Amino acid sequence: MESLPSDPILEYNDDTFESLRKQYNFEKKEDMDAAIDVFEEWLKKQNHFTRKEYPREHLERLIILHKGSVERAKTHMDKLCTLKTLLPHFFEHYDVRNDCASYINDAFIHAMMSKLTPEHYRVYLCKVNINGKFPPNFIMKLYIMTIIYSEYLTSHDYCDGFVILVDLRHSNIMDIIKEINLLELRQIIAIAMEGYGLRIKGIHMLTSSSTIDMLTKIMKQMFSAKIGGRIFVHRTMESLCEVVPKDILPVEYGGTQESLESIYEKWLDVLTTKEFMEYLQVMNQARSREDLRLNDTFKEEYMSIAGTFRTLSVD
């Protein structure tokens, strides 16, 4: 890439492209070209991959997302192909509006913010509006939407990681805890972080409920100690606004952007274009043939994600 192409919904800082390349030692175009060449040559040799060709722009985004490391980008791509094979039910949907959003309605409004932070982080904001029993298949639909978002971001975005904001002020947290399937939660975390390689800079939850301590304890056991140390609770909007600049946030959060619901609707439009749904269908089939894999250890490691998880303790 010579520069970042315009996107229908994602915006960048004026210096994002140059800054991130410089940060990861790709100031010279030929250095990035050489890294992508190495990535492409490796792909050709992966006999267990069902898809071996990707646009060079896509590979560059993966390299940047993985801190400039081709080796890390290769590892995450291999893991993602494996997880698509082991957990196919997460990758069978292409129409996010009809397959997911229609089940969720106003119970969960979420979107990636268009603007980046000055540090080139992308902000994800979700507002949970649930008290009582969840709608049928609610959480699984959310997980599938997360995957569809992730597929778009890894093929279109150019950022240095993600900041997650969760507004729980209008929800009963105990109801949320009761509905969580710990195995499925572990699986979606593996897909997002070990597969897509989404780097989380912080998870910030907004609520005044004392029950949040129980939810954070569950989350910290699901994530690594490093990410667990990046989970924070905010009791007030003022505290949350200290984390993210106001010009990035929706107007109802004290920001200058459109409402969260308006941004969410724009995302649904982007994710349901004919072009993207066709792309998603192709990418959902970018899997691994484990019978052709030479390294059995890799397969054994990820087989555990399909059916087991470590013991959790919730007092």
N, C-alpha and C positions, 0 to 999 in steps of 0.2 A: 504494500500500500504506500502511496505517496502522501496521502492525507486521509482523514476520516470522512467517509461519505455521509451525506445528510440522511437522517432517519425520520420517519413520520412521527415518532414520539420521543425518542431519546435525544438529549442535548449534551454537549460537551463544553468544557471550559476552553478558552482560546488556546491554552497551552497543553491540553491533555495529551495529544498525540506525541508532541516533542518531549514533554516532561516524563511520561511513562517509558518511552523508549530510552531516554537518557538514564532514568532511574535503574533500568535493568540492562544497561551497557549495550544498547543498540542505537547509539547516536548515528552510526554510519549505516546507510541503507544496505550496504553489502553484507554487514554482519547479520542483520535480520534475514536477508535472503539466504545466507548460508545456513542459518538455524532452521529455516523452513525447509531447505533442501534436505537436511539431515532427518527432519520429521517425515518428509515424504518418502525417503528411502527406507526408513524403518517401517512405515505403513505397508509398503510393497512386500515386505518379508513376513508379515503377520498372516500366516495361512489360515488361522482360525477366525479372522475377521470376515464378515460378510460384505463389508464396505471398506475399500482401501483408498478411495480418492475423495479428497475434500478440497474446496477452494483454498488457495494460499492465504486469502484474507482471514478465513476461518481458523487456520492453523496459527496465524500470527496472534489472533485474539486469545487463543488458548495459551500460547507461550507467555503473553503479557499477564494473563490471569493467574498463571502459575509462576509468577515472580521471575520471568525471564528464563526459566529452566525448561529446556526441551525434554529432559528426562522425566521431570514431574508431569509435564503435559502428556507424555506418552503413557506413563503409569495410570493417570486418571482416565485417559481414553480407553485403555484396556479394561479398567475396572468398570467403566460405564457400559461398555459392550457386554461384559459379563453379567452385570446387574440387569440389563435389559433381557438377557436370556433366562436368568434365574427368577426374575420377578416380572414376567410379561404382562400381568394384569395392571401394572402401573403405566403401561405404554400402548394401550389399545384404543386411545381416544384422540381425535383430531379436531373436533368442533367444540371449542371451549365454551361457547355460548349455550349450545343446546345440550352438550354432554355434562357440563359442570355448573355453569352460572345459573341455569334455570332451576337447579336443585337448591342452590345456596340462597338466592334472592338477596334480601337485605341483611341476612344474618351475619354475613361476613363480607365487608367491603375492603378491597385491598388493591394496591397498585405500586409499581415502581415509580418513583418521582422522576420527572423529566430531567431536572437539573442535577448536576454533580455537586458534591461539596468542594470547597477549595482544594482539598487533598485528593480529589478525583475518586471519591467513594460514591456509590449509587445507594440511595435510600429507599428502602421498602417499608411501606406503612400499611398496617391492617387494623381495621376497627371491627371488633367482635360485638355483636348485638344479640346475645343469647341468654335466656333465663329459662330453665326447665330442660326438657328432653330435646335432644338435637333432632333435626329433620333426618329421614332415612338416608344412609350413605353419605352424610354430610362431611365427615372428616376425610373419607377416601376421595371425595370429589375435590376437596381442598388440596390434597396431596397431588392429585393429577394436574390441577391447575398450576401448582408449584413446578411440576416437571415441564409443563408447556411454557411457562414463563422462562424457566432455565434454558430451554432449547432456543428460545428467541434471543436471550441475553448472550449466550455463548456464540451465537452466529452474527449478532449485530452490535453488541455493546463493546466498549473499550474503557474499562475502569480498573481501579486498584483494589476492589473489594466492596463489601456491602454492609450497610448499617441497617438493622432491623428495628422498627418501632411497632409495638403492639399496644393498642388502646383497649384495655379491658374494663373501662369504667362502667360500661353498660351491660356487663355480664356477671353471672354468678360463677365464680371460679371453681367452686366445688362441683357444679354441673359439668364443667369442662373436664375436670380431673376424672370424673366417673365415666366419661365417654371415651377417654383416650385408650386405644389399644397399644400397649407398649411395644409389641412386636412390629406393628405397622409404623409406629413412630420411629423406631430404630431403623427400619428399612428406608423410610423417606429421608432421614438424615444421612444415611449412607449414600443414597442416590445423589442427593444435592451436594454433599461435601466431598465424598470419596469418588463419586462418578463425575459430576459436572465440575467439581473442584471450586465451588463457590466459596470464596474466602470471607468469613464473617468478622467484621471489625468490632461489632458490639450488638447485643440484643437488649433493647430498652423497653420495659413494660410499664405502662401507665395505669395505676390503680391505687385506690386508698384501702383496698381490702386486705385484712391481715392474713387471709387464706393464701395470698400470693406466695408466702414462704414455702408452702407445700408444693406448689407448682414449680417454683424455681429449684427445689430439691430434686424433683423428678428430672427436670431438664438438665441439671448439672451432672446427673448420673448417665444421661444419654450422650452428652457431649464429652469431648476430651477435657482434661483439666485446664488446658489453655483457653478453650472457648468458654468453659464453665466460669472462668474468672472474668469473662466479658459480659456476663448477664447482670443487668442492673434493674432496679425497681425505682420508679419515679412516682411520688405521691401527688405532684402538682404539674400542671402544664408548663409553668415557669421553669421547673427543673428540667423538663424534657427539652424545652427550647434552648437550653444551654448546650445541648448535645449537637443539634442540627441548626444551621442558619435559617432564619425565618423566611428568606427568599426562596427556599427550597420547599417549604411546607405548604399544604393547602390552607385556604383562608380560614376555615373553622379551627385550625390549630395555631392561629396567630400568624400565619404566613401570608405570602403574597400571591400564591398560585391559585388555580381554580380549586373548586371543592374536590374532596376525595372521590365522591361519587362520579363527578364529571371526568376525572382522570381515569377512573376505573372503566367507564363506558368507552373512553377512547382506546384503552388497552384491549377491550373486547373487540372493537372494530379492527384493530391491527392484527390481533391473533386469529381472526376469522376471515382474513382475506384469502382468496383462492390460492394465491401464490404461497402464503405461509402454511396453509393446511396441507398442501401438496408436499411442501418441504418437510413438514412434521411427519407425514406419513412415511416418507423415505427414511428420515432419521430414526424413527421408532424401530425400523427394521435393521438398523446398523448394529448388529449383535455379534456374538461370538459362537463359533462351533467348538464346543468344549472337547469333542472327540478328536479334534485336530490340534489342540493345544499341546505344546511340548512340556510346559511346566505344570505339573499336577499340583504343586504346593499352592499356586495361585488360586486354582479352582477350589481346593479344599478350604482355603481361608474364607472365600465368599459364599460357599455353600452354607456356612453357619448363619449368615445373615438371612437366608431364606426361611430358616426355621427355628432359630434359637437366639437368645440374647442373655446378657449377663444378669445376675440377680440384682433386683432393685430393692431398696429399702426406703419406705415412706412411713415416718412416725406420725 
